[in-house]
Amino acid sequence: MFANHSEFSRRSMLSRCASGFGLMALEGIHALETRAGTRQGGGKHHQARAKQVILCYMSGGFSHIDSFDPKPKLQKLAGKPMPVTVERTQFNNNGNIFPSPFTFKSCGQSGLAISSMFPKMQQWCADDLTVIRSMTTRFNEHAQGNFAFHTGFPFMGHPSAGAWINYGLGSANRNMPGYVVLQSGGAVPPHGGVGLFSNGFLPAHHQASILKVNAAEAVANIQPAEETDLQQSRLRLINRLDRDFLNLSGKPASVEAAIKNYETAFRMQQAVPELTDLHEESPATRKLYGIDDPHPQKAAYAHQCLMARRLVERGVRFVELSCLSENIGAGGAANPWDQHGDLEKGHGAMAHQVDQPIAALLVDLKQRGLLEQTIVVFAGEFGRTPFSQGSNGRDHNPFGFSLWVAGGGFKGGGTYGATDELGYHAIERPCDIYDLWATILHQLGIDHEAQTYLYGGRNMRLTDVHGSILRDLVS
Amino acid sequence: MAGWDYTMLCNTQGLTLRIRRIVLVLTCRFMVLSTLAETAESRTFFEERIRPVLAQDCYQCHQHSGPRKGGLALDDRHGLLKGGDSGPAVIPGSPNESLLMRLIRHEDPDRTMPRSGAKLDEKTVEDFAAWIRAGAHDPRDHPPTTEEIQKDTDWQAVMERRMQWWSFQPIKPVDIPLAGSNHPNPVDAFIEARLAAENLEASPEADRQTLIRRLSFALRGLPPTPEEMRRYLLDESPRAYENLVDEFLKSPRFGERWARHWMDWIRYADSHGSEGDPMIPNAWVYRDYLIRSLNQDVPYDQLLLEHLAGDLLAFPRLDQKEKRNESAIGTSHLRMVFHGFAPTDAMEEQIRFVDDQINTVSKAFLGVTVSCARCHDHKFDPISQRDYYAWYGIMASGRPGIIDARLRDDADAEHRESLEEIKHHLKELMIHTWRSYADQLPSNWEIAPETWKKGVQESKAGDLFWPLAKKMESDQAFRLLMQNAAKIREHSPTNRALHQWDFTKPTAAAPWYGLGPALEQGITSGSWIPTLQGDQVIESILPAGLYSHLISSKDAGALHSPKFKIDQEMDLWMLIRGEGGSMARYAVANYPRNGTVYPVENLNGGPWTWKRFNLNYWKGDSIHVELTTAADQAVLARLDRERSWFGVRKMLIMPSGVEPENTLLEEAYLPLKQAYDQASSGDINTLLEAYATSLQACIESWSKGRLEEGQAQWLQAWLDAGLLPNQAPSESEMSKLLEAWRHKELQLAMPLRVPGKIETKGFDQPLLERGDAKRPLDAVPRSFLSLVDDTPYECEDSGRLQLARDLIRQDNPLTRRVIVNRLWHHLFGKGLVDTPDNFGKLGSQPSHPELLDFLAIQFSTSGWSLKQTIRLLVTSDAWKRSSLASEEAGHTDPENHLWSHFDTLRLDAEAIRDQLLWVSSKLELDPMEGPPVNGINQRRSVFQRIKRNDLDPFLALFDAPTPLSTVGSRDSTNVPGQSLKLLNDRFIVDCAEAWADQVIKSHAGKRERIVAMFERIFNRAPSLGELALCEAYVSSMEEQKNQRLARVAELTRQMDTSQQALDAINGMARSRVMNQRQRSERTRINTGPEPLAAWDFSQGLDDQMGNLELTLHGEARLEDGALVLSGEKSYLSSSPIGHEVGPKTLETWLQIDDLTQRGGGVISLQDLDGQVFDAIVFAEQEQGRWLAGSDVFARTQSLKGPIETTSGLEWIHLAVVYEEDGMIRAYRNGKPYGLAYQSTGPVAFAADQSQVLIGNRHGQPIGNRLFRGRIGQCRLYLQALSDKEILQSFEQAGSWIPQDQWIKTLTLEEKQQRNDLSHRVLAAKEALKRSSDKPGLTNSWADLAHSLFNLKEFIYVR
């Protein structure tokens, strides 16, 4: 009658649950969950195929018809008006049919079509990718699209998928956060801000920790203003004086937890520098990722990819990477893939930035045996129109677009669903972000309908009231 | 028998007292029930109590013909008995063995039913048990049909069942329990009666020091001052505590503290979120309104009226002194919704933001989740989908807007009248002047004065004077124009308009909505506007239409059309004028932002224009048109524009492609046409006469107040041409009147603009099937919730006022319970109902239901006073108790539901931050109002800006809520990020340092200092133990710091000695080269132009020309003969330049540190404000390329030069030349770099108003403005150097000698020596850096202060 999940009782879940940088709070969890809302269901429900997720988020919305969804018909109709009704676009500056300036090639054993934008993916990992070509979304705007992708709802305030996954599984390493967002160079959060990485109404320690991989202070407030011995004297004094207050205040669990926080904080000050130190990485590995590439944005993105591997090695559940802007065709810091103009140049530069580092990440994960347990997702908030915006850009297209998934029990080397011959609407097996998350949760051993949290009078889910598992994608 | 059974079960499970009581009641009923056989009675029992529950809560997932989860179907008898994968659901006769009972009783927390909802209420659970015990009689022998299911789930029946939930029951008068009636405070009577019943001992009263601290934070959000504390401790009067309460309630800090709670309830924010995250203009006025209202203790019912309909009240609350209509501000929170960015589906966006309003109002004030009924009837509460859409109509019958909360009283009306009166006199004088002028107009062109003819010929007033100017040469053309004009009028395509509004007709504006005098004033032709400055009198004479500025261009103005549907391809045409950034736009489904498909026309002067908007994109949607002044657009408002105005004469909606008649020129010609048509002959003098006659006719019409459309424009044309007198002679009556008018106009009060709703005609929203905009069903009349009264509102407008009244009506069971519970929550840390935002089925039940109702009644009968209720609560013994629980209470009531002691509470984020500032004496309490402040500031946190996409990290870390929806109960998390923040954040360190400085100054002895610090931060003296610990700590820190200082001093000494020796060697080598060079330079002829300033950083910081003085900033330093710019905020700035700078040349020798940097300035010439500048900038627009940077790229274009590829090694010479004509040329290593271009410049920098920056692009050293690299030399020339001069300068390399040149001259021994010294300097430097990286706090008192900030006593109150 019910799935058996007694092996993962609430108590054992809590004790396994660890933390974010600065967010770990074993002792505080209990008090917390009775406040904002209550856990209804959670934890693992069936045998998991994967343990971790790496999200390579292509903020701004990359073009599916220029990358993973070839449309030869567009070549034939080049420069002609769209033969079908054109839906409303955000900029309403619609031109005629604009065939892809990139060329496609069948790659790997599987013959997966990948465009010339991604030469390293073509060579190194085509057989690992499962391309979903029939994604749809209800949102045509960056911020709402980003929120919808991350949280299932178009506005701030809801937990991000990374938070839900940590809530369901807990961290596998109590010295590491469960959910980390990486940034380097000038990367910033996508439109919508840090609210995209929020714990929402889930306990605070499920929120993302932002790790600036090449900054002097990788995590906020992680560097003390004084030398260790001085800080230790201070911590001793604090601890001693706190004891009196604890007794006077009736020893509430919250005060006790607040006292213990200081030990954790002190430990974290030591752990972060160890994580960000890349000395132990071999020259071959650095070269594979492109860490020392002369193109600064590519080098910075490669740094994130390598850090992503180091984090999953340490058991972090969810890592999200942030693209850097190349400042081409409306692609700003928050939405670098947003080429409303200059698509060929802009997408070319963005693809160059991420192609080798991501392909290298897959290769590296694979050779270390980590890809089987790690789901890598390559996605943006929507696709782009098959007709031009102005002369050489593309507007947003929420009606049909592509993303890919690799590792973690996904079959690889194939496609799912299809858009029409123009690449405009998803027509075959259309699916949406709820289906993607339902499937990813499934691979992680979580029943997306059963994992709920009572908040504001409703049992909330990552997949809201939607979502079907895309069973054909997984083996 | 049955009764025994259940009592046992409950006891063994240790259920709460409440359940025990219910069981007693149930027991009696079961006694009767258990005697039932399978009779009519048992059938009735099933039909009434079991079937509806199965149908409502189980069928959905467990049915034969649909989902059958767990293999179980519950929709007929067979399914029920057969059971599912885990066996039979029911074992007749044995409830305790029945799986169904285990699941609906939630015995196993991981297996609970119903799955997606709340636990069934106890009564229903026991009904099931009784039913099973009696044999589980079930008449259902086949699964139900759809009709049968519908019957079983009939809403009325469901509603009735749900209305039984405690919170929907009427509030009934309660008696104060006798057991506790000897208590002066009725709250204690209730609390103590329960404690007595449970045999629990209440904790004693907390000590006075604890109490004053607790009270101060609860009421003011700040600690008491040491002075307040001393006074209270010494006050022996029996009313000492009550007096303290009164004093704190009177404090202005009270409003700041409690407004913040209120802001949580209504998800206060200063911005709308989403892409762009635009500010909500003047949202903060509402925050200040809350603070004021709470400080004045405005009754809660009044505040609720104001929150829903403050703008509609017949008798609003007025502040005469501040000239403010307070009530009107109350509705601002309705505008604090999210707004997406340029959504392509505007209706979906509307559904979302209206939902946001419904959600917030219903949760905040009623404690129910009406929003859950958007797509279907509420899953748990008696709220139907119809209820939701009844509210939708109310909320959507108003549009996002700005409203004017300035008090427009009699004095204001009089003020306006007197302005009009003055204008009237002015007009009379002007008419007098014009009459005599018109009489003297020349009648013969030949003898007309030359100046007059010149005026005609140079007229720039369009085409109106051309017939005269051309001396009738084109008489034919002129006549043709007239004829065509007549024809155009006859065949006016306006007939084809789908909608039209002709604002020259008095009734046209009737169905419009708006703000300000534009609508109130109506349509008058011949209105005129005086000039605001200068000696001219008339700014303009206006044709009939609607105007926002007839009294003053300071007035608020908004015009909203009725809404209409775009059901075909159509265009919107508006005949409009305006100035100062007024806006014309159409809004789709009330969406208030702009975007490519939400265009906005800004009106910035110019003549009357037909503005066209094509609407085809929005086919199928409904829109309305908005005309507003610059400051009166809901979101786009430019509040910095104090004056702006618009006028509109006509508006048409036409099929696409049809143009309106061109009425503009024709109309203006009419007066002339009339005069000329009457003339007999067509020579020039006749025409001249016609001009004069028409002018006279116009003057007379104006005088009589009957100016026609064309006449107004004709007069305006004469004025524009300078052919009508418009001067007020000095000292004349006219000029005095004009001055008087201007003076009075200036005094007119500015509007007080607040976010609000522009009220429109009310409409009933069709119910949307499953919440889908594309599936509208019947319209639902606007009304209140059916759980109170859903009689449709009979009103023309939105019904907000009716809704407001229903919120506070006496038979509304929710409002008062919700607010007194909120007050209890904020004082005690948790509510009597511990889900303060949800009193519905998924919420909790009250721990003390009678007390809650007592408080609710007390609240309304004593005038809905928040302060009085707070006073009642904080003067109760329950609130004053110590936070130490008795041992027994700790065991039997660990969650303290019975309030035997006071819970230790974590302070709110704002209180923590405010306390930090307060303790370190940094807190700025004034002004307690005004626009929100950002980032580092020292105001109370309630004034901090709340930008949705950029929430304050400190406040967020300590659980300040995300402004998404009502938060009645904040989280109180414990995450190490908080510890890291308090331990390592600069803000805390700064507070500690500031506090230590004061303590060191004000107290001499160690012990005195420690005592003073404890008193200030914890409102108590330290214990002896604490004193000793702190003293020892300070001493040990002092010692460690001294040791460190000694170490640093020694290292510095070592470093300096080695450095001096090193400099000596380097200097010697350089002079060797210099001597050689000077010898060879003697032979040169051309020495090149002289710079104004020249720096050679191998020689130090001095300007070799002696003109400018440099100051080092940040970590900028001289090292190895160059200026090193690497650290945070490192740059140099010069003294002001004593000359004017026009054409110029900037020149520099440098090495780039890293190629990834973007936008750093190497050498910049800027004005002293840092606003205007010219600079040599690296890689700002294009990675790796140089550019001639300037303010907002005003004089910058891409040079298209090559990209730099090496960093750190190569010395590069760069120069940028700014020529007199704006030409800009760049040079790299003596040769032209990229392409020279023509800029708009050069900009002139005034003498003493500019300076040189080195290493910083301009202004403050923030963001990417700073250059990272090494600079050898810089020069500024006050002239544009030629190609040749640049090359020469590069080749000569001035007096600066690259290191590789002079190093060659060293002997082997010197080299060795130099290496040793370099190493020694380096080693010392690194050691110093290690200790300077973590310098610690300035002194040991700051260390102690910092430690105290990290104590739990600092962030918890007991």
Interface residues (C-beta under 8 A of the other chain):
Chain A: M1 F2 H5 S6 S9 R10 S19 G20 F21 G22 L23 M24 A25 E27 G28 A31 L32 R35 A36 G41 E87 R88 T89 Q90 F91 N92 N93 R138 F139 N140 E141 H142 A143 Q144 P154 F155 M156 G157 G185 G186 H191 G192 G193 V194 G195 S198 G200 P203 A204 H205 A220 N221 I222 Q223 P224 A225 E226 E227 D229 L230 Q231 S233 R234 L237 I238 R240 L241 D242 D244 F245 L246 L248 S249 G250 P252 S254 V255 A257 A258 I259 N261 Y262 T264 A265 M268 Q269 P294 P296 A300 N327 T452 L454 G456 G457 R458 N459
Chain B: K69 G70 G71 L72 G84 D85 S86 L99 P109 D110 R111 S116 G117 G273 S274 E275 G276 D277 F338 G340 F341 A342 P343 T344 D345 E348 R352 K363 T369 C372 F380 G595 T596 V597 Y617 D837 N838 G840 L842 G843 S883 L884 A885 G890 H901 D903 T904 R906 R948 N949 D950 L951 P953 D959 T962 L964 S965 S969 R970 D971 S972 T973 N974 V975 P976 G977 Q978 S979 L980 K981 L983 N984 D985 R986 V989 S1023 G1025 E1026 L1029 C1030 Y1033 S1036 M1037 Q1040 L1155 T1156 R1158 Q1181 Q1183 T1205 S1331 K1334 P1335 G1336 L1337 D1343 H1346 S1347 N1350 L1351 K1352 E1353 I1355 Y1356 R1358
